[in-house]
Amino acid sequence: MTTTVHTTVPDKDTAESMARQLVEERVAACVNYHAVSSVYRWEDEVVKEDEYALDVKTALGYEEVRERIEELHPYDVPAVLRVETEANDAYGEWVEDCSGR
């Protein structure tokens, strides 16, 4: 089964570094990242920040992926969200081959 784990980071350098590390470690088969703007409440204030969103595609279990993202993540409280996905057979097999340790 293919799982997508979503998170955001503060900048492009962090996104690129994190994506590369997750793929090199075979935690992810692929990581897409792109610029986003986020509005959220932090320390009782509404904040708008430009960030980078990462979509981590993996065949590993959510807990293992979440733990590794949290280890690499620069935020005190990172959002690490599992998104249930369904993939076409060929892509799903590729994800399993690339991220199934």
C-alpha positions in Angstrom: 0.0 0.0 0.0 1.2 3.5 -0.8 1.0 6.1 1.9 1.5 9.9 1.5 2.8 11.7 4.6 2.5 15.5 4.4 4.5 18.1 6.3 5.6 21.7 6.0 9.1 23.2 6.6 10.3 26.8 6.7 12.3 27.1 3.5 13.4 25.5 0.2 16.8 24.5 1.5 15.2 22.5 4.3 12.7 21.0 1.9 15.4 19.9 -0.5 17.6 18.5 2.2 14.9 16.6 3.9 13.5 15.2 0.6 16.9 14.0 -0.4 17.7 12.4 3.0 14.3 10.6 3.1 14.8 9.2 -0.4 18.5 8.2 0.2 17.5 6.4 3.4 14.7 4.6 1.5 12.1 6.0 3.9 10.5 7.5 0.8 10.4 6.5 -2.8 9.6 10.1 -3.8 9.1 13.5 -2.1 7.3 16.3 -3.9 7.9 19.8 -2.5 6.5 23.2 -3.4 6.0 26.7 -2.0 2.9 27.3 0.1 1.5 30.1 2.3 0.2 29.1 5.7 -2.0 30.9 8.2 -2.1 29.4 11.7 -2.4 30.2 15.3 0.9 30.1 17.3 1.3 31.3 20.9 -2.1 32.9 20.8 -1.4 35.0 17.6 -2.5 34.4 14.0 0.6 34.1 11.9 1.1 34.0 8.1 4.3 32.4 6.9 5.6 31.3 3.5 6.7 27.6 3.8 7.4 24.6 1.7 5.0 21.6 1.7 6.4 18.1 1.4 4.4 15.1 0.2 6.4 12.0 1.1 5.4 8.9 -0.8 6.2 5.6 0.9 5.4 2.0 1.4 6.6 2.0 5.1 4.3 2.4 8.0 3.2 5.8 9.1 4.8 5.6 12.6 8.3 4.9 11.1 8.0 7.7 8.6 6.6 10.1 11.2 9.5 9.4 13.6 12.1 10.0 10.9 10.4 13.2 9.8 10.2 14.4 13.4 13.9 13.7 13.9 14.9 15.8 10.8 12.3 18.5 11.3 13.3 22.0 12.5 9.9 23.0 14.0 9.0 22.5 17.7 5.6 21.2 16.7 5.7 19.9 13.1 2.6 18.8 11.3 3.1 15.2 10.1 -0.1 14.1 8.5 -0.9 10.7 7.0 -3.0 10.9 3.8 -4.5 7.6 2.6 -3.8 7.2 -1.1 -4.5 4.6 -3.7 -2.0 4.2 -6.5 -2.1 2.5 -9.9 -0.4 -0.9 -9.7 2.9 0.0 -11.5 3.4 3.1 -9.4 2.5 1.3 -6.2 5.0 -1.4 -7.0 7.7 1.2 -7.7 7.0 2.9 -4.3 7.3 -0.4 -2.5 10.5 -1.3 -4.3 12.1 2.1 -3.5 10.9 2.5 0.1 10.4 -1.0 1.4 13.6 -1.7 3.3 
